[in-house]
Amino acid sequence: MSANTFAQCLREGTDMGVKKSNGKNYRSAITGRYVTTNYGKSHPKTTVSERISRTGKKTSK
């Protein structure tokens, strides 16, 4: 996802079609919104990964 698409989604207030999955979730370090896995992996400096434990509690890395 390009920076322009990300900025457009922020302006429109959408969540970029994010689906929660088992394992890891990614959030934007700037806005705190959930982002896609592909976006999170390709932008490690501006995203934070969250691992979901079996007890359902989130742990940030």
N, CA, C and O atoms as a Tripos MOL2 file, in Angstrom:
@<TRIPOS>MOLECULE
protein
  244   243    61     0     0
PROTEIN
NO_CHARGES

@<TRIPOS>ATOM
      1 N           0.8450   -1.1630    0.0000 N.3       1 MET1
      2 CA          0.0000    0.0000    0.0000 C.3       1 MET1
      3 C           0.8940    1.2290    0.0000 C.2       1 MET1
      4 O           1.8400    1.3180    0.7830 O.2       1 MET1
      5 N           0.6020    2.1460   -0.8500 N.am      2 SER2
      6 CA          1.4320    3.3380   -0.9730 C.3       2 SER2
      7 C           1.0850    4.3510    0.1160 C.2       2 SER2
      8 O           0.0360    4.2640    0.7550 O.2       2 SER2
      9 N           1.9710    5.2960    0.3110 N.am      3 ALA3
     10 CA          1.7430    6.3490    1.2990 C.3       3 ALA3
     11 C           0.5250    7.1820    0.9290 C.2       3 ALA3
     12 O          -0.2020    7.6440    1.8080 O.2       3 ALA3
     13 N           0.2960    7.3780   -0.3780 N.am      4 ASN4
     14 CA         -0.8710    8.1430   -0.8090 C.3       4 ASN4
     15 C          -2.1640    7.4370   -0.4360 C.2       4 ASN4
     16 O          -3.1190    8.0800    0.0000 O.2       4 ASN4
     17 N          -2.2010    6.1260   -0.6020 N.am      5 THR5
     18 CA         -3.3920    5.3530   -0.2420 C.3       5 THR5
     19 C          -3.6210    5.4160    1.2540 C.2       5 THR5
     20 O          -4.7590    5.5570    1.7020 O.2       5 THR5
     21 N          -2.5560    5.3150    2.0310 N.am      6 PHE6
     22 CA         -2.6580    5.3900    3.4850 C.3       6 PHE6
     23 C          -3.2030    6.7500    3.9120 C.2       6 PHE6
     24 O          -4.0880    6.8300    4.7640 O.2       6 PHE6
     25 N          -2.6720    7.8220    3.3170 N.am      7 ALA7
     26 CA         -3.1390    9.1730    3.6420 C.3       7 ALA7
     27 C          -4.6000    9.3550    3.2440 C.2       7 ALA7
     28 O          -5.3610   10.0110    3.9550 O.2       7 ALA7
     29 N          -4.9930    8.7810    2.1160 N.am      8 GLN8
     30 CA         -6.3730    8.8810    1.6680 C.3       8 GLN8
     31 C          -7.3000    8.1720    2.6500 C.2       8 GLN8
     32 O          -8.3710    8.6880    2.9680 O.2       8 GLN8
     33 N          -6.9080    7.0170    3.1260 N.am      9 CYS9
     34 CA         -7.7240    6.2800    4.0860 C.3       9 CYS9
     35 C          -7.8610    7.0620    5.3930 C.2       9 CYS9
     36 O          -8.9190    7.0480    6.0220 O.2       9 CYS9
     37 N          -6.7850    7.7420    5.7960 N.am     10 LEU10
     38 CA         -6.8610    8.5520    7.0050 C.3      10 LEU10
     39 C          -7.8490    9.7000    6.8250 C.2      10 LEU10
     40 O          -8.6260   10.0000    7.7310 O.2      10 LEU10
     41 N          -7.8230   10.3410    5.6590 N.am     11 ARG11
     42 CA         -8.7540   11.4470    5.3890 C.3      11 ARG11
     43 C         -10.1900   10.9600    5.3730 C.2      11 ARG11
     44 O         -11.0840   11.6500    5.8640 O.2      11 ARG11
     45 N         -10.4230    9.7810    4.8160 N.am     12 GLU12
     46 CA        -11.7790    9.2500    4.6950 C.3      12 GLU12
     47 C         -12.2510    8.5750    5.9730 C.2      12 GLU12
     48 O         -13.4430    8.3070    6.1220 O.2      12 GLU12
     49 N         -11.3360    8.2960    6.8970 N.am     13 GLY13
     50 CA        -11.7130    7.6610    8.1530 C.3      13 GLY13
     51 C         -11.9770    6.1770    8.0300 C.2      13 GLY13
     52 O         -12.6830    5.6090    8.8640 O.2      13 GLY13
     53 N         -11.4340    5.5360    7.0180 N.am     14 THR14
     54 CA        -11.6380    4.0960    6.8510 C.3      14 THR14
     55 C         -10.5260    3.3140    7.5380 C.2      14 THR14
     56 O          -9.4910    3.8810    7.8880 O.2      14 THR14
     57 N         -10.7320    2.0420    7.7280 N.am     15 ASP15
     58 CA         -9.7420    1.1760    8.3630 C.3      15 ASP15
     59 C          -8.9840    0.3370    7.3530 C.2      15 ASP15
     60 O          -8.4000   -0.6800    7.7270 O.2      15 ASP15
     61 N          -8.9710    0.7210    6.1090 N.am     16 MET16
     62 CA         -8.2240    0.0620    5.0340 C.3      16 MET16
     63 C          -8.6050   -1.4030    4.8680 C.2      16 MET16
     64 O          -7.7640   -2.2030    4.4590 O.2      16 MET16
     65 N          -9.8240   -1.7740    5.1660 N.am     17 GLY17
     66 CA        -10.2700   -3.1470    4.9650 C.3      17 GLY17
     67 C          -9.5490   -4.1430    5.8370 C.2      17 GLY17
     68 O          -9.3050   -5.2710    5.4090 O.2      17 GLY17
     69 N          -9.2010   -3.7560    7.0480 N.am     18 VAL18
     70 CA         -8.4140   -4.6150    7.9280 C.3      18 VAL18
     71 C          -9.2870   -5.7270    8.4880 C.2      18 VAL18
     72 O         -10.3940   -5.4840    8.9690 O.2      18 VAL18
     73 N          -8.7790   -6.9370    8.4200 N.am     19 LYS19
     74 CA         -9.4220   -8.0830    9.0360 C.3      19 LYS19
     75 C          -8.5050   -8.5760   10.1380 C.2      19 LYS19
     76 O          -7.3050   -8.7480    9.9250 O.2      19 LYS19
     77 N          -9.0640   -8.8030   11.3040 N.am     20 LYS20
     78 CA         -8.2470   -9.3050   12.3990 C.3      20 LYS20
     79 C          -7.9770  -10.7810   12.1800 C.2      20 LYS20
     80 O          -8.8660  -11.5360   11.7860 O.2      20 LYS20
     81 N          -6.7500  -11.1810   12.4390 N.am     21 SER21
     82 CA         -6.3920  -12.5780   12.2750 C.3      21 SER21
     83 C          -5.8000  -13.1000   13.5720 C.2      21 SER21
     84 O          -5.4810  -12.3290   14.4770 O.2      21 SER21
     85 N          -5.6600  -14.3940   13.6520 N.am     22 ASN22
     86 CA         -5.0220  -14.9890   14.8090 C.3      22 ASN22
     87 C          -3.5260  -14.7620   14.7210 C.2      22 ASN22
     88 O          -2.9610  -14.8280   13.6290 O.2      22 ASN22
     89 N          -2.8850  -14.5030   15.8120 N.am     23 GLY23
     90 CA         -1.4420  -14.3120   15.8090 C.3      23 GLY23
     91 C          -1.0480  -12.8890   16.0560 C.2      23 GLY23
     92 O          -0.9510  -12.4700   17.2100 O.2      23 GLY23
     93 N          -0.8110  -12.1120   14.9860 N.am     24 LYS24
     94 CA         -0.3390  -10.7410   15.1300 C.3      24 LYS24
     95 C          -1.2790   -9.7490   14.4730 C.2      24 LYS24
     96 O          -1.8680  -10.0140   13.4250 O.2      24 LYS24
     97 N          -1.4010   -8.6090   15.1140 N.am     25 ASN25
     98 CA         -2.0780   -7.4560   14.5350 C.3      25 ASN25
     99 C          -1.0560   -6.3450   14.4440 C.2      25 ASN25
    100 O          -0.1120   -6.3000   15.2320 O.2      25 ASN25
    101 N          -1.2330   -5.4590   13.5020 N.am     26 TYR26
    102 CA         -0.3360   -4.3210   13.3460 C.3      26 TYR26
    103 C          -1.1290   -3.0360   13.4950 C.2      26 TYR26
    104 O          -2.2640   -2.9330   13.0290 O.2      26 TYR26
    105 N          -0.5140   -2.0500   14.1580 N.am     27 ARG27
    106 CA         -1.1060   -0.7370   14.3230 C.3      27 ARG27
    107 C          -0.1400    0.3220   13.8340 C.2      27 ARG27
    108 O           1.0770    0.1430   13.8850 O.2      27 ARG27
    109 N          -0.6860    1.4110   13.3650 N.am     28 SER28
    110 CA          0.1320    2.5560   12.9870 C.3      28 SER28
    111 C           0.6630    3.1970   14.2620 C.2      28 SER28
    112 O          -0.1060    3.4380   15.1940 O.2      28 SER28
    113 N           1.9580    3.4760   14.3220 N.am     29 ALA29
    114 CA          2.5420    4.1540   15.4730 C.3      29 ALA29
    115 C           2.1410    5.6240   15.4980 C.2      29 ALA29
    116 O           2.2440    6.2780   16.5360 O.2      29 ALA29
    117 N           1.6910    6.1410   14.3750 N.am     30 ILE30
    118 CA          1.3200    7.5470   14.2800 C.3      30 ILE30
    119 C          -0.1280    7.7550   14.7310 C.2      30 ILE30
    120 O          -0.4100    8.6320   15.5470 O.2      30 ILE30
    121 N          -1.0370    6.9450   14.1940 N.am     31 THR31
    122 CA         -2.4620    7.1560   14.4610 C.3      31 THR31
    123 C          -3.0400    6.1790   15.4780 C.2      31 THR31
    124 O          -4.0550    6.4790   16.1070 O.2      31 THR31
    125 N          -2.4220    5.0280   15.6510 N.am     32 GLY32
    126 CA         -2.9650    4.0110   16.5470 C.3      32 GLY32
    127 C          -4.0120    3.1300   15.9020 C.2      32 GLY32
    128 O          -4.5610    2.2420   16.5550 O.2      32 GLY32
    129 N          -4.2980    3.3580   14.6340 N.am     33 ARG33
    130 CA         -5.2980    2.5500   13.9310 C.3      33 ARG33
    131 C          -4.6910    1.2390   13.4560 C.2      33 ARG33
    132 O          -3.4890    1.1430   13.2080 O.2      33 ARG33
    133 N          -5.5490    0.2290   13.3340 N.am     34 TYR34
    134 CA         -5.0970   -1.0400   12.7810 C.3      34 TYR34
    135 C          -4.7650   -0.8710   11.3020 C.2      34 TYR34
    136 O          -5.4600   -0.1580   10.5780 O.2      34 TYR34
    137 N          -3.6980   -1.5310   10.8620 N.am     35 VAL35
    138 CA         -3.3120   -1.5410    9.4540 C.3      35 VAL35
    139 C          -3.2100   -2.9880    9.0000 C.2      35 VAL35
    140 O          -3.2160   -3.9050    9.8210 O.2      35 VAL35
    141 N          -3.1170   -3.1880    7.7030 N.am     36 THR36
    142 CA         -3.0330   -4.5450    7.1820 C.3      36 THR36
    143 C          -1.6840   -5.1670    7.5310 C.2      36 THR36
    144 O          -0.7210   -4.4590    7.8250 O.2      36 THR36
    145 N          -1.6260   -6.4880    7.4950 N.am     37 THR37
    146 CA         -0.3870   -7.2010    7.7800 C.3      37 THR37
    147 C           0.6920   -6.8240    6.7790 C.2      37 THR37
    148 O           1.8410   -6.6020    7.1600 O.2      37 THR37
    149 N           0.3350   -6.7500    5.5080 N.am     38 ASN38
    150 CA          1.3140   -6.3720    4.4900 C.3      38 ASN38
    151 C           1.8670   -4.9840    4.7390 C.2      38 ASN38
    152 O           3.0730   -4.7700    4.6220 O.2      38 ASN38
    153 N           1.0110   -4.0410    5.0800 N.am     39 TYR39
    154 CA          1.4680   -2.6830    5.3630 C.3      39 TYR39
    155 C           2.3810   -2.6860    6.5950 C.2      39 TYR39
    156 O           3.4250   -2.0330    6.5970 O.2      39 TYR39
    157 N           1.9860   -3.4190    7.6380 N.am     40 GLY40
    158 CA          2.7920   -3.4710    8.8570 C.3      40 GLY40
    159 C           4.1710   -4.0580    8.6350 C.2      40 GLY40
    160 O           5.1580   -3.5730    9.1880 O.2      40 GLY40
    161 N           4.2380   -5.0980    7.8290 N.am     41 LYS41
    162 CA          5.5320   -5.7300    7.5480 C.3      41 LYS41
    163 C           6.4090   -4.8560    6.6620 C.2      41 LYS41
    164 O           7.6310   -4.8640    6.8060 O.2      41 LYS41
    165 N           5.8060   -4.1090    5.7540 N.am     42 SER42
    166 CA          6.6070   -3.3000    4.8360 C.3      42 SER42
    167 C           6.9630   -1.9250    5.4090 C.2      42 SER42
    168 O           7.7670   -1.2070    4.8140 O.2      42 SER42
    169 N           6.3850   -1.5470    6.5450 N.am     43 HIS43
    170 CA          6.6780   -0.2610    7.1790 C.3      43 HIS43
    171 C           7.0020   -0.4630    8.6640 C.2      43 HIS43
    172 O           6.2690    0.0280    9.5230 O.2      43 HIS43
    173 N           8.0820   -1.1710    8.9750 N.am     44 PRO44
    174 CA          8.3630   -1.4900   10.3820 C.3      44 PRO44
    175 C           8.6960   -0.2780   11.2480 C.2      44 PRO44
    176 O           8.5410   -0.3380   12.4680 O.2      44 PRO44
    177 N           9.1490    0.8140   10.6460 N.am     45 LYS45
    178 CA          9.5010    1.9950   11.4400 C.3      45 LYS45
    179 C           8.2820    2.7770   11.9140 C.2      45 LYS45
    180 O           8.3660    3.5230   12.8900 O.2      45 LYS45
    181 N           7.1550    2.6150   11.2370 N.am     46 THR46
    182 CA          5.9660    3.3930   11.5890 C.3      46 THR46
    183 C           4.8060    2.5210   12.0590 C.2      46 THR46
    184 O           3.6830    3.0080   12.1880 O.2      46 THR46
    185 N           5.0640    1.2330   12.3190 N.am     47 THR47
    186 CA          4.0110    0.3510   12.8140 C.3      47 THR47
    187 C           4.4820   -0.4070   14.0410 C.2      47 THR47
    188 O           5.6800   -0.5790   14.2610 O.2      47 THR47
    189 N           3.5260   -0.8540   14.8290 N.am     48 VAL48
    190 CA          3.7950   -1.6450   16.0260 C.3      48 VAL48
    191 C           3.0380   -2.9480   15.8850 C.2      48 VAL48
    192 O           1.8510   -2.9460   15.5580 O.2      48 VAL48
    193 N           3.7170   -4.0700   16.1290 N.am     49 SER49
    194 CA          3.0290   -5.3570   16.0440 C.3      49 SER49
    195 C           2.5260   -5.7510   17.4240 C.2      49 SER49
    196 O           3.1870   -5.5260   18.4380 O.2      49 SER49
    197 N           1.3490   -6.3400   17.4330 N.am     50 GLU50
    198 CA          0.7490   -6.8360   18.6660 C.3      50 GLU50
    199 C           0.5070   -8.3270   18.5160 C.2      50 GLU50
    200 O          -0.0690   -8.7830   17.5280 O.2      50 GLU50
    201 N           0.9510   -9.0670   19.4960 N.am     51 ARG51
    202 CA          0.7120  -10.5030   19.4840 C.3      51 ARG51
    203 C          -0.4810  -10.7700   20.3830 C.2      51 ARG51
    204 O          -0.5730  -10.2110   21.4760 O.2      51 ARG51
    205 N          -1.3870  -11.6100   19.9380 N.am     52 ILE52
    206 CA         -2.5550  -11.9650   20.7290 C.3      52 ILE52
    207 C          -2.2640  -13.3030   21.4080 C.2      52 ILE52
    208 O          -2.0370  -14.3160   20.7460 O.2      52 ILE52
    209 N          -2.2750  -13.2850   22.7140 N.am     53 SER53
    210 CA         -1.9910  -14.5150   23.4540 C.3      53 SER53
    211 C          -3.2330  -15.4000   23.5080 C.2      53 SER53
    212 O          -4.3240  -14.9830   23.1190 O.2      53 SER53
    213 N          -3.0580  -16.5810   23.9770 N.am     54 ARG54
    214 CA         -4.1880  -17.5180   24.0630 C.3      54 ARG54
    215 C          -5.2250  -17.0630   25.0690 C.2      54 ARG54
    216 O          -6.3900  -17.4480   24.9720 O.2      54 ARG54
    217 N          -4.8210  -16.2450   26.0370 N.am     55 THR55
    218 CA         -5.7770  -15.7600   27.0290 C.3      55 THR55
    219 C          -6.5720  -14.5650   26.5280 C.2      55 THR55
    220 O          -7.4790  -14.0810   27.2050 O.2      55 THR55
    221 N          -6.2190  -14.0860   25.3150 N.am     56 GLY56
    222 CA         -6.9490  -12.9850   24.7170 C.3      56 GLY56
    223 C          -6.3680  -11.6280   25.0350 C.2      56 GLY56
    224 O          -6.9000  -10.6150   24.5810 O.2      56 GLY56
    225 N          -5.2830  -11.5740   25.8070 N.am     57 LYS57
    226 CA         -4.6610  -10.3020   26.1380 C.3      57 LYS57
    227 C          -3.6430   -9.9310   25.0720 C.2      57 LYS57
    228 O          -2.9270  -10.7910   24.5590 O.2      57 LYS57
    229 N          -3.5830   -8.6520   24.7450 N.am     58 LYS58
    230 CA         -2.6330   -8.1790   23.7360 C.3      58 LYS58
    231 C          -1.3200   -7.8380   24.4050 C.2      58 LYS58
    232 O          -1.2930   -7.2900   25.5070 O.2      58 LYS58
    233 N          -0.2410   -8.1650   23.7350 N.am     59 THR59
    234 CA          1.0910   -7.7770   24.2000 C.3      59 THR59
    235 C           1.8040   -7.0890   23.0480 C.2      59 THR59
    236 O           1.9030   -7.6490   21.9570 O.2      59 THR59
    237 N           2.2990   -5.8870   23.2800 N.am     60 SER60
    238 CA          2.9950   -5.1310   22.2270 C.3      60 SER60
    239 C           4.4320   -5.5260   22.1720 C.2      60 SER60
    240 O           5.0330   -5.8940   23.1820 O.2      60 SER60
    241 N           4.9910   -5.4470   20.9750 N.am     61 LYS61
    242 CA          6.4130   -5.7520   20.8000 C.3      61 LYS61
    243 C           7.0910   -4.5760   20.1780 C.2      61 LYS61
    244 O           8.2980   -4.6150   19.9390 O.2      61 LYS61
@<TRIPOS>BOND
     1     1     2 1
     2     2     3 1
     3     3     4 2
     4     3     5 am
     5     5     6 1
     6     6     7 1
     7     7     8 2
     8     7     9 am
     9     9    10 1
    10    10    11 1
    11    11    12 2
    12    11    13 am
    13    13    14 1
    14    14    15 1
    15    15    16 2
    16    15    17 am
    17    17    18 1
    18    18    19 1
    19    19    20 2
    20    19    21 am
    21    21    22 1
    22    22    23 1
    23    23    24 2
    24    23    25 am
    25    25    26 1
    26    26    27 1
    27    27    28 2
    28    27    29 am
    29    29    30 1
    30    30    31 1
    31    31    32 2
    32    31    33 am
    33    33    34 1
    34    34    35 1
    35    35    36 2
    36    35    37 am
    37    37    38 1
    38    38    39 1
    39    39    40 2
    40    39    41 am
    41    41    42 1
    42    42    43 1
    43    43    44 2
    44    43    45 am
    45    45    46 1
    46    46    47 1
    47    47    48 2
    48    47    49 am
    49    49    50 1
    50    50    51 1
    51    51    52 2
    52    51    53 am
    53    53    54 1
    54    54    55 1
    55    55    56 2
    56    55    57 am
    57    57    58 1
    58    58    59 1
    59    59    60 2
    60    59    61 am
    61    61    62 1
    62    62    63 1
    63    63    64 2
    64    63    65 am
    65    65    66 1
    66    66    67 1
    67    67    68 2
    68    67    69 am
    69    69    70 1
    70    70    71 1
    71    71    72 2
    72    71    73 am
    73    73    74 1
    74    74    75 1
    75    75    76 2
    76    75    77 am
    77    77    78 1
    78    78    79 1
    79    79    80 2
    80    79    81 am
    81    81    82 1
    82    82    83 1
    83    83    84 2
    84    83    85 am
    85    85    86 1
    86    86    87 1
    87    87    88 2
    88    87    89 am
    89    89    90 1
    90    90    91 1
    91    91    92 2
    92    91    93 am
    93    93    94 1
    94    94    95 1
    95    95    96 2
    96    95    97 am
    97    97    98 1
    98    98    99 1
    99    99   100 2
   100    99   101 am
   101   101   102 1
   102   102   103 1
   103   103   104 2
   104   103   105 am
   105   105   106 1
   106   106   107 1
   107   107   108 2
   108   107   109 am
   109   109   110 1
   110   110   111 1
   111   111   112 2
   112   111   113 am
   113   113   114 1
   114   114   115 1
   115   115   116 2
   116   115   117 am
   117   117   118 1
   118   118   119 1
   119   119   120 2
   120   119   121 am
   121   121   122 1
   122   122   123 1
   123   123   124 2
   124   123   125 am
   125   125   126 1
   126   126   127 1
   127   127   128 2
   128   127   129 am
   129   129   130 1
   130   130   131 1
   131   131   132 2
   132   131   133 am
   133   133   134 1
   134   134   135 1
   135   135   136 2
   136   135   137 am
   137   137   138 1
   138   138   139 1
   139   139   140 2
   140   139   141 am
   141   141   142 1
   142   142   143 1
   143   143   144 2
   144   143   145 am
   145   145   146 1
   146   146   147 1
   147   147   148 2
   148   147   149 am
   149   149   150 1
   150   150   151 1
   151   151   152 2
   152   151   153 am
   153   153   154 1
   154   154   155 1
   155   155   156 2
   156   155   157 am
   157   157   158 1
   158   158   159 1
   159   159   160 2
   160   159   161 am
   161   161   162 1
   162   162   163 1
   163   163   164 2
   164   163   165 am
   165   165   166 1
   166   166   167 1
   167   167   168 2
   168   167   169 am
   169   169   170 1
   170   170   171 1
   171   171   172 2
   172   171   173 am
   173   173   174 1
   174   174   175 1
   175   175   176 2
   176   175   177 am
   177   177   178 1
   178   178   179 1
   179   179   180 2
   180   179   181 am
   181   181   182 1
   182   182   183 1
   183   183   184 2
   184   183   185 am
   185   185   186 1
   186   186   187 1
   187   187   188 2
   188   187   189 am
   189   189   190 1
   190   190   191 1
   191   191   192 2
   192   191   193 am
   193   193   194 1
   194   194   195 1
   195   195   196 2
   196   195   197 am
   197   197   198 1
   198   198   199 1
   199   199   200 2
   200   199   201 am
   201   201   202 1
   202   202   203 1
   203   203   204 2
   204   203   205 am
   205   205   206 1
   206   206   207 1
   207   207   208 2
   208   207   209 am
   209   209   210 1
   210   210   211 1
   211   211   212 2
   212   211   213 am
   213   213   214 1
   214   214   215 1
   215   215   216 2
   216   215   217 am
   217   217   218 1
   218   218   219 1
   219   219   220 2
   220   219   221 am
   221   221   222 1
   222   222   223 1
   223   223   224 2
   224   223   225 am
   225   225   226 1
   226   226   227 1
   227   227   228 2
   228   227   229 am
   229   229   230 1
   230   230   231 1
   231   231   232 2
   232   231   233 am
   233   233   234 1
   234   234   235 1
   235   235   236 2
   236   235   237 am
   237   237   238 1
   238   238   239 1
   239   239   240 2
   240   239   241 am
   241   241   242 1
   242   242   243 1
   243   243   244 2
@<TRIPOS>SUBSTRUCTURE
     1 MET1         2 RESIDUE 1 A MET
     2 SER2         6 RESIDUE 1 A SER
     3 ALA3        10 RESIDUE 1 A ALA
     4 ASN4        14 RESIDUE 1 A ASN
     5 THR5        18 RESIDUE 1 A THR
     6 PHE6        22 RESIDUE 1 A PHE
     7 ALA7        26 RESIDUE 1 A ALA
     8 GLN8        30 RESIDUE 1 A GLN
     9 CYS9        34 RESIDUE 1 A CYS
    10 LEU10       38 RESIDUE 1 A LEU
    11 ARG11       42 RESIDUE 1 A ARG
    12 GLU12       46 RESIDUE 1 A GLU
    13 GLY13       50 RESIDUE 1 A GLY
    14 THR14       54 RESIDUE 1 A THR
    15 ASP15       58 RESIDUE 1 A ASP
    16 MET16       62 RESIDUE 1 A MET
    17 GLY17       66 RESIDUE 1 A GLY
    18 VAL18       70 RESIDUE 1 A VAL
    19 LYS19       74 RESIDUE 1 A LYS
    20 LYS20       78 RESIDUE 1 A LYS
    21 SER21       82 RESIDUE 1 A SER
    22 ASN22       86 RESIDUE 1 A ASN
    23 GLY23       90 RESIDUE 1 A GLY
    24 LYS24       94 RESIDUE 1 A LYS
    25 ASN25       98 RESIDUE 1 A ASN
    26 TYR26      102 RESIDUE 1 A TYR
    27 ARG27      106 RESIDUE 1 A ARG
    28 SER28      110 RESIDUE 1 A SER
    29 ALA29      114 RESIDUE 1 A ALA
    30 ILE30      118 RESIDUE 1 A ILE
    31 THR31      122 RESIDUE 1 A THR
    32 GLY32      126 RESIDUE 1 A GLY
    33 ARG33      130 RESIDUE 1 A ARG
    34 TYR34      134 RESIDUE 1 A TYR
    35 VAL35      138 RESIDUE 1 A VAL
    36 THR36      142 RESIDUE 1 A THR
    37 THR37      146 RESIDUE 1 A THR
    38 ASN38      150 RESIDUE 1 A ASN
    39 TYR39      154 RESIDUE 1 A TYR
    40 GLY40      158 RESIDUE 1 A GLY
    41 LYS41      162 RESIDUE 1 A LYS
    42 SER42      166 RESIDUE 1 A SER
    43 HIS43      170 RESIDUE 1 A HIS
    44 PRO44      174 RESIDUE 1 A PRO
    45 LYS45      178 RESIDUE 1 A LYS
    46 THR46      182 RESIDUE 1 A THR
    47 THR47      186 RESIDUE 1 A THR
    48 VAL48      190 RESIDUE 1 A VAL
    49 SER49      194 RESIDUE 1 A SER
    50 GLU50      198 RESIDUE 1 A GLU
    51 ARG51      202 RESIDUE 1 A ARG
    52 ILE52      206 RESIDUE 1 A ILE
    53 SER53      210 RESIDUE 1 A SER
    54 ARG54      214 RESIDUE 1 A ARG
    55 THR55      218 RESIDUE 1 A THR
    56 GLY56      222 RESIDUE 1 A GLY
    57 LYS57      226 RESIDUE 1 A LYS
    58 LYS58      230 RESIDUE 1 A LYS
    59 THR59      234 RESIDUE 1 A THR
    60 SER60      238 RESIDUE 1 A SER
    61 LYS61      242 RESIDUE 1 A LYS
